[in-house]
Amino acid sequence: MSTEKKHTGHIGVTTDNIFPIIKKFLYSDHEIFLRELVSNAVDASQKMKTFASVGEFKGELGDLSVRVTLENDTIKISDRGIGMSSEEIDKYINQIAFSGANDFLDKYKDDANAIIGHFGLGFYSSFMVAKKVEIITKSYKDSPAMKWSCDGSPEYTLEETTKEDRGTDIILYIDEESKEFLEKSRIETLLKKYCRFLPVPIVFGKKSEWKDGKSEETDEDNVINETNPLWTRKPADLTKEDYIEFYKSLYPMSEDPLFWIHLNVDYPFELTGILYFPKIKNSIDLQKNKIQLYSNQVFVTDSVEGIVPEFLTLLHGVIDSPDIPLNVSRSYLQSDGNVKKISNHITKKVADRLEEIFKNDRPQFEEKWDSLKIFVAYGMLSDDKFYERADNFALLQNVDKKLFTFEEYKTLITENQTDKDGNLIYLYTSDTKGQYTYIEAAQKMAYDVLLLDGQLDAHYVGKLEQTFEKSRFVRVDSDVVSKLIPKTDGQEVKLTEEERNTLIEAFKKAIPTIEKTDFIIAFEHLGENSLPASITQNEFMRRMMDMSATQGGGMSFYGEMPSSYNLVVNLDNPLVKKIQENTEGSDDSIKQIVYLSLLSKGMLEGQALSEFVNHSLSKI
């Protein structure tokens, strides 16, 4: 190509509508233009450094910083990298592999990253915000400086120009709709978002010229990035304080993390990063999407669901891999083979780290179990491979705050909590205060009671039942204590139909109205020292409703049904025997029994509570 005069040509695309496409389909993600242009400048700078290291370039490298400046209505991105000759401009700028564009764009019209990644349109993303773009570039080789200009149509001009030093300036003349990008604060925010850890200094300021290979800095210059972030350094060179300081820089308002994993893999894929275990209680949703995904230190996304296993989204930190493409859709990432390998590797490393801490320092592991529990349960529920590994360090906690491995707890309860059919019964509570009387009754039988009050425990219980052999989990308030772990067939209730109906009618009449709640009257022989009546709830139905609540309406069918409870009347209790002898004259006694049963279950509130108070006061 002759460069003696201004050269005019058409960008080599198979469609004339590239720029309307960019404007229309990429508009929702238009801020990424800055990431693309700065990343290109960094690549050019790093290539310059590489050429010098292998002897292909003999001159002085000088300052390799990338500079971003605002001047009038323009944004300029400048580097002192390898630059381009006229032939390279023609090859890399003027020729775009755009065949089949319309079909592809129609399919992925709502996914800006997919379009950019598919066609290699990083540079052309500048036309999302600019009405005109200029490239002024000089190759590090002995060739004249060139100026390329395009006004957002397929026509461009290319001509020789003057430029003192090697490298490239990209000048964007910002259009009316994108004036926000001329605000200093907006550009600084984007640079810190996308370029915070790039390996070449990114300078944001007024001065944009280099003299003798050095940039002129003023008080307004601002180095945006940290070129050697923690995850790129060797763990042996880092202290505990370094890791915590880096965590605080990522999450300024957070408590110190529990511990961390430093990832460093070079085969069969490249992966570096630091994953932190934050202090987690029960609020999963507030903790998600705190992992930052990078590709060669360029920020990609902090929405990593589907890219890493779901339970890993509870971790915080940074993952960086050149094997994760910078510009692709989430659906592509989720199906990419390298991403799946990376995901599996991280799962293994997390499990190995937890097991290592458990084996080497169990007291420390137990001390942090309150925060680890929801993470481990989430992992075991959502990832079978993690479950297999976690089986070695997952813990169960009882109401006395003692912690056991699965195997330890099985040994503890086998003798006393095996039912008549050979099933091992794991008793648990989800509310130590609200279910206190039921816990107390179980402990009087020398039963041990687990505490399962976490956000995921309704699902976790089901998972454990599936994997534990001949085992059932039963909440302490799901039945009367003698039937929680049936050792025999129990004593048959002998009531005539008339006696049963009379008692049912008397007790039903005494139950106050509680919204969306039904009661079934049942009779048992529970011994004369047991309470006259108690409230229980079927384990299966209650668990389904608990799971529905944690799924946010995903099983709303259960949420619309009334809650069903059993009012279990103890026929052996002396007070109940007295009622049986004179049902009609026992209204006050029956009402008090019912009120006290509801009170014990924590079900008295509003009008029902007021009625109980008034009824009790009337008997004083």
Disulfide bonds with the S-S distance in Angstrom:
none
